């Protein structure tokens, strides 16, 4: 068995893992969109368009296989290059002037997204790097993702009004591991996480709750049984697994 890793090291690695998870999500997006663009480019004989789609697929595949913080920069470059091409693609077709506004808008959005990814890379490239802790945290997150929602050490809540997002929290002896909207990974000690019912109808099967994790707060809905499960853990009345297990 590997040597146990302190909670503080796992906590410090949460931010790095969150960014790496975002790299994987963008990679899947690039692969799916890239394949679609390749097919469209080949069918319409717009081979430069097919080439852009190929770049998307290659960058997405590389970032899935070799996920790292530098993947943020790599997908940013792919987005900007594709955005530049998209904004000028109206020149490649007859009567393209009619589609110029759409091309400029679509290309501009890709370029803007790419610029945002570059800013993110600049902010995170020097993030805390502890490979053993990162590998252990990845294992914990992978295991938590696969556990049944009926597991007594798992609670779930839903955020968002229009687009609903599922969030999952694993309850451990040392603290809680949250898998939140956007692929964010947060670790909180038992004293630093609170989930409290809001409103007066506490008998409902689905209740509105306020979730607080240190300085992070959000409003969500939650199965009443999961809220009870969390409260038992919070009070130390539930048997939960250890991070070191």
Phi, psi and omega in degrees: 000141180290157181292134180302145180248135183300147179304321183299324178290321177296317179301315181295334181275352183299320181294315179299318180294323178301317180293319179296324176294326177291326177297318180294320179296315179295325180300315178298320177299314181298320181294311182296310180295321181299316178298319178298317181293321178300313181298315180297318181296320181289321181293327182261005180062024173266080187294328174299324177295318178298325179295319177299317177299322177296322177297317177303313182297316181296314180295316179298316179296318179298316183290333175288321184278327183234062184292127177204173178296330179293345175297333177298317179293320182295315180288334176296316179297317179299318180295318181292315178300314179296323179295319178297315180296315181301319182294338180253002186294336180298339180286345186272349184239151179291134183072022183296340180303330180292338183251009185299316182299316179296319181295317180294321180293311180299316178295320180297321179295320178295318179296317179299317178298318179298318179296320178296322179293324177295317178298321178296316180299318180297328182279333188250354187298335179255023180298154179312128184236110179224087186309314179298318180293322179296316179297318179295319180293323177298320179296318179297314181296319179298317179294319180296322181297331185268347184289148180291147177291348176276352178299131182292348179255019179230132171232148181229149173214160185242134179241165178095146180260309181273304175262115183274136181235129176276139178233146184228140178234127175266132182258121183234167179300320184278336184165199183243144175244118182256132172252102192252173179311138180083009179081012182289137176247123179233138175245133181225139172289160184304324183283348187254004178235134180225139171230116186233140178291143176244142181094185187251342183274079182277357181269352182293153178290323176247123184242151175276133184228160171250126181249124179237127176234098186055245182267008184254127182223141178209162178255139185210175170243152190207144173298131183302327179293326177289325176297316177298319179300315179296317183296322177296318178296317182301323181274359181076024184258005182239142176278121181230157181288164178262147176302327184284349184291000000 
